[in-house]
C-alpha cells in the first residue's frame, strides 16, 4: 500500500515538473500567438486607410494601420489581443470610426509585418512610441487609448506615462502572473514567467478617465481578474461595466457595450 502511494506521488511530481518546464520553455508561444505576414503583403479593407511603419531605436519595424476621417473628434490608439495580426484586427478596430474617430491599430513585434526581438521593456517602449506618433497629430485631450485582452496591458502603461482623455479596457487582466495562478496556485510563476505585465501597478497612477468592460462568462481571462484591476484604479476616475453572458471575444455583440462606448466617446 505505502509503496503504491509513493509511486503515485512520484508520478504526480514528474508530471508537475514537466508541466512547469513546458510552461517555461513554451511561454512565448502560449502568450504571443502571432501570425507573420510578408513585407510586401497588401492589406484590403472596406474603409480607407494608410499603412504606417515606425523604426525603433534597436532598428525594429513597427507596423500599423491608420483609418482616417475628414473631420474626426479625435483618435483612438487601439492595442489588440494576443492572436493573429492586422488582417483580423484592422477590420475590428476600423469599426470604431463610426463614432467619428480616426483609429490607429498596431501590430506588436513578431506579428504581421512588425519585426524585432521581444521583451517586456521593448513592448512597453513600442507602445509609448505609437502614442508619441498620434500625439504629434492630436492633442492629448483628443486621444483615446483602447486595449483589448493582452493589449490592455500596453494601453494601461501608455495611459500611465501620458495623459490621454480616455482609457478603455476590454477583458483585461490585473497582471500576467495572476492569470495562471487563478487556475492553479501552486507554482512559482514569478520565477517561471519572463513577462509579468503588471497593469495593476500602472493603473493606480493613470490620470485619465477609465472604463473597463468584462463579460461574466469569460473563460480566457476571468472577470475576477478584471475586477482586481478595477479595484486598483483611482476610484473617482474609473467605472467597471459588467456584460452579463459576455465571453472573451463577443462583447461587441451586446447592446450594453455599444451604448456605453458611444456615451464614452461622445
Helices and strands as residue ranges (DSSP letters): H 2-31, E 33-34, E 49-55, E 61-67, E 74-79, E 83-84, H 86-94, G 95-99, E 101-106, H 120-135, G 140-142, E 143-148, H 151-161, E 166-170, H 176-183, H 189-192, H 199-203, E 209-215, H 223-232, E 238-243, G 251-253, H 255-265
